[in-house]
Amino acid sequence: MKYSFFLALFISINTHAQKVEILLIGVSHNYGSYPQQDFSGIHGKIKKFKPTAFFGEFLSREDERLVMDYWCKQDNIKRLETLRKNRNIATEVLPKTIDSLRKLSQVDPKDYRVKVDLAHAYYLDQDVPNGHYQFWQVFNHLQQTPDIELENYVNKLLSPQSDVTGRSMKRLKTSEYAFIAFPMMQEMKIPELLPMDCQDYDLNWTASSIAFHNKFKTFREDTIASYKDDLNAILAKRDSGFGKNAGIEKNSKTVTEWLNTDEASAIFASADFYFPEMYDMKNFPKEEMLSQIHWWLMRNKGMCDNVVNRARASGMKKVVVIAGANHRKYMQDIFRKMPDVMVRNINEME
């Protein structure tokens, strides 16, 4: 009994002390509207970093079951219902089925029907990131080697044509995962994408955002004359930032590098949070704004905690974290305050 206690204590101390090195990449969720992108620089930096795991902006299967509602919950439920109608697998046998299909795929990585089956099983298990990883491998193969029988099998079992909203199969095709995470994972033989998202506060965030925007509309309409010039100048600064970002996204072949600059982060922050110099203007809805910021920070802290705790629990020392660009600066600042964690912005890598 005493031995077990000291062993548990040793493991706990060792896990806490384990250093975690993070390569953080702020990304776009849709590269489809940009010029054809050159990802070679990003890929080269990832390969030089030599990670043993990738984390993506998805809920874990456990959290997907526990979080009763968030912005794409209904989309995920719709997918689940469709795939169960296509071919149901009893919940109690899903782990064994997934394990068996993974082993078959390892034996013959070019058997894409097995990958379709594995994607289907992952989706039923509410492991969306790894359902997406398997589906992407099949989709990528079909882009290079058309196969009508395989395509028909994909359509019959996965119904990608009906999965078009939320974090969908349609969205996946032009996402950060299709162009950055999954190609690198495949090349580096990393079998699964780890989840890091936190949606515990989504309803709080939404309520705060609605409350703020309702009052902000009145604030803009009723601002006294002496404040109008100051307010208009601040809003013009915001619009100028949006314009610069739009110009880069329209013309640049290396948008991801831009998204990871502090200048870009300030522009993205102004979309939701405007500028601090506005907060003390008369009748500005400061309380609602601070509430909105609070819940945004809580989500980002939850994401950072998920990365570090899961990396340490699995003994992973070097991991890539891919998150929407509007998360990047917040997560970077949080990671830098965490003990035994070193975080690098992708632009800091040579």
C-alpha positions, -999 to 999 in steps of 0.1 A, spaced: 0 0 0 28 24 10 47 14 -23 16 22 -44 13 56 -27 49 66 -34 47 53 -70 16 74 -76 33 104 -60 64 99 -82 44 97 -114 24 128 -104 56 148 -97 73 135 -129 43 143 -151 40 178 -137 78 184 -142 78 172 -178 87 199 -202 65 204 -232 77 223 -263 49 237 -285 50 249 -321 19 271 -324 4 279 -358 -24 304 -362 -44 294 -393 -73 302 -416 -103 278 -414 -108 283 -451 -80 286 -477 -104 281 -506 -109 319 -512 -72 328 -513 -47 326 -542 -30 292 -545 -9 290 -513 27 281 -509 29 260 -477 64 248 -483 79 271 -457 53 260 -431 59 224 -439 96 228 -437 95 243 -402 72 216 -390 96 189 -402 125 207 -386 107 209 -353 101 171 -354 69 168 -334 55 136 -321 19 148 -320 -5 173 -336 -34 190 -317 -64 205 -336 -94 227 -327 -118 198 -320 -136 186 -289 -125 152 -275 -150 124 -279 -157 126 -242 -163 164 -243 -185 160 -274 -208 137 -254 -208 159 -223 -212 194 -238 -250 196 -244 -249 225 -268 -224 247 -286 -222 264 -320 -219 232 -341 -235 206 -318 -266 202 -340 -244 198 -371 -225 170 -354 -257 153 -343 -271 155 -378 -240 138 -392 -242 112 -365 -278 104 -373 -271 101 -411 -241 78 -406 -261 56 -382 -288 52 -409 -261 43 -434 -246 16 -412 -250 15 -375 -224 0 -351 -234 -6 -315 -218 18 -291 -204 -10 -270 -185 -26 -299 -171 7 -314 -138 6 -295 -131 -29 -307 -142 -21 -342 -119 9 -344 -90 -10 -330 -95 -38 -356 -98 -13 -385 -67 6 -374 -47 -26 -374 -60 -35 -409 -51 0 -422 -16 -3 -408 -11 -37 -425 -23 -22 -459 -22 16 -459 -34 17 -495 -66 -1 -488 -88 30 -489 -121 11 -483 -107 3 -449 -100 40 -443 -136 48 -453 -148 22 -427 -125 36 -401 -137 72 -408 -172 60 -404 -164 42 -371 -146 73 -357 -175 96 -366 -199 72 -348 -176 73 -318 -179 111 -319 -141 113 -326 -145 139 -353 -109 149 -358 -99 114 -366 -129 107 -387 -118 138 -407 -82 125 -409 -93 92 -425 -118 109 -448 -92 134 -459 -68 106 -468 -95 90 -490 -105 123 -505 -68 132 -513 -63 98 -529 -93 103 -551 -81 137 -562 -49 121 -575 -63 87 -586 -100 88 -596 -119 56 -587 -156 56 -593 -162 24 -572 -144 39 -542 -161 72 -546 -195 55 -547 -186 36 -515 -176 69 -498 -209 85 -508 -229 55 -496 -212 51 -462 -202 87 -453 -227 109 -472 -202 138 -475 -226 156 -498 -250 162 -468 -223 171 -443 -219 208 -453 -223 229 -422 -203 233 -390 -170 214 -389 -180 194 -419 -165 171 -445 -171 199 -470 -153 225 -449 -124 201 -443 -114 201 -480 -102 237 -479 -92 238 -443 -59 241 -424 -61 204 -418 -62 196 -456 -32 218 -463 -11 218 -432 -18 192 -405 -29 161 -423 -2 161 -451 25 165 -424 10 139 -402 8 115 -431 44 122 -441 56 119 -405 35 87 -398 16 103 -370 -16 82 -368 -41 104 -350 -50 141 -345 -54 150 -308 -83 172 -297 -78 204 -277 -109 225 -281 -129 237 -251 -166 246 -256 -176 247 -219 -182 284 -221 -197 288 -256 -232 296 -244 -218 322 -219 -198 338 -248 -228 339 -270 -250 355 -244 -223 381 -236 -218 389 -273 -255 394 -279 -258 416 -249 -229 437 -260 -240 442 -296 -275 451 -286 -262 479 -263 -234 489 -287 -259 496 -315 -277 521 -292 -243 535 -280 -233 543 -316 -266 559 -324 -268 580 -292 -231 590 -287 -230 627 -277 -215 651 -303 -183 656 -284 -175 619 -287 -185 614 -323 -151 625 -339 -131 603 -315 -155 573 -321 -154 577 -358 -116 579 -358 -114 546 -338 -138 529 -361 -119 541 -391 -88 526 -376 -106 493 -373 -119 494 -408 -84 502 -421 -71 470 -403 -98 449 -419 -89 464 -453 -52 456 -450 -61 420 -440 -85 416 -469 -58 429 -493 -32 404 -480 -57 375 -482 -66 385 -517 -30 387 -530 -6 368 -509 6 332 -514 18 330 -478 -13 340 -459 -4 318 -429 28 336 -422 8 369 -421 -18 354 -398 9 347 -372 20 383 -368 10 405 -339 -3 431 -363 -28 405 -377 -38 394 -342 -46 430 -332 -68 434 -363 -86 401 -356 -91 411 -319 -107 444 -330 -134 425 -348 -149 413 -315 -134 435 -289 -129 469 -307 -102 489 -288 -96 495 -251 -96 533 -256 -133 530 -264 -142 512 -231 -144 543 -209 -164 564 -234 -198 575 -219 -225 548 -223 -201 523 -239 -213 488 -228 -181 481 -209 -195 454 -186 -208 434 -215 -176 438 -234 -155 426 -204 -178 397 -199 -173 388 -236 -135 390 -232 -136 369 -200 -154 340 -217 -130 342 -247 -100 340 -224 -116 311 -205 -120 292 -237 -84 298 -248 -71 288 -213 -91 256 -216 -76 249 -249 -41 254 -236 -47 233 -205 -60 205 -227 -29 206 -248 -4 205 -219 -23 180 -198 -28 155 -227 7 159 -239 21 152 -204 -3 123 -198 10 107 -230 47 116 -225 48 138 -255 75 165 -254 72 182 -288 38 190 -302 23 211 -330 -8 231 -320 -30 244 -349 -57 269 -340 -77 296 -357 -56 328 -361 -78 348 -337 -68 323 -310 -30 324 -316 -19 355 -296 -41 346 -266 -29 310 -265 7 321 -270 5 344 -240 -12 317 -219 14 290 -228 42 314 -220 29 317 -184 26 280 -179 55 262 -160 78 240 -179 61 249 -212 80 265 -241 60 279 -270 72 291 -304 53 311 -330 58 295 -364 73 327 -376 101 324 -349 113 292 -365 141 295 -391 
